[in-house]
């Protein structure tokens, strides 16, 4: 839903996703990407998931 929907505000959604919750890292990366902050999204994939291809 985060990847395809335009019915939410990415900055507001990012505020709701706890940054220390391991289960929410991918959601945070998707929202960062939607906001055009691709570097932050890539950092999550590379440093948290150790999978740059996934991003």
C-alpha positions as CSV (number, residue, x, y, z in Angstrom):
1,X,0.0,0.0,0.0
2,X,2.8,2.4,0.8
3,X,4.4,1.9,-2.6
4,X,1.3,2.4,-4.7
5,X,-1.1,4.6,-2.8
6,X,-1.2,8.4,-3.1
7,X,-3.9,8.7,-0.3
8,X,-1.5,9.4,2.5
9,X,1.0,12.1,3.4
10,X,4.5,10.6,3.4
11,X,6.0,13.1,5.9
12,X,3.1,12.4,8.3
13,X,3.4,8.6,7.8
14,X,7.1,8.8,8.5
15,X,6.4,10.5,11.8
16,X,4.2,7.6,12.8
17,X,6.7,4.9,11.9
18,X,9.0,4.3,15.0
19,X,12.6,4.6,13.8
20,X,13.8,1.9,16.3
21,X,11.2,-0.8,15.4
22,X,13.0,-3.4,13.2
23,X,9.7,-4.4,11.6
24,X,9.2,-0.9,10.3
25,X,12.5,-0.4,8.6
26,X,11.2,-1.4,5.1
27,X,8.1,0.8,5.5
28,X,10.4,3.7,6.4
29,X,12.5,3.1,3.4
30,X,9.5,3.1,1.1
31,X,8.2,6.3,2.6
32,X,11.6,8.0,2.3
33,X,11.7,6.9,-1.4
34,X,8.2,8.4,-2.0
35,X,9.5,11.7,-0.5
36,X,12.4,11.7,-3.0
37,X,14.9,11.0,-0.2
38,X,16.4,8.0,-1.9
39,X,19.7,8.2,0.0
40,X,18.0,7.6,3.3
41,X,16.0,4.7,1.8
42,X,19.2,3.2,0.3
43,X,20.9,3.5,3.7
44,X,18.2,1.5,5.3
45,X,18.5,-1.3,2.7
46,X,22.3,-1.3,2.7
47,X,23.0,-0.9,6.4
48,X,20.0,-2.5,8.1
49,X,19.1,-5.2,5.6
50,X,22.5,-5.6,4.0
51,X,20.6,-5.9,0.7
52,X,21.2,-2.9,-1.7
53,X,19.4,-4.8,-4.5
54,X,16.1,-4.9,-2.6
55,X,15.9,-1.1,-2.7
